[in-house]
Amino acid sequence: MEVEILAFGITRDIVEGNTFRISLNEGTSVATLKELLYQTYPRMKQLRSLRVAVNNEYVDEEVVLSGKEEIALIPPVSGG
């Protein structure tokens, strides 16, 4: 399955765009997605944390993706 991923903050710089597509096997978990992203974009490993939101909600890494969700990468945020 191919999914579209929204990138925010520094992840947008790493993937060089606001959105990108990636191919996943059926039944891929968020943890597996993150590992694939770390392999494809090694700079992501340097982030203190990387949260994944599915359909506008943060999810745990064991959540299984169906390919129909809106997936977003949320890097650490700072400011004041």
Order of alpha helices (4+ residues) and beta strands (2+ residues): beta-alpha-beta-alpha-beta-beta-beta
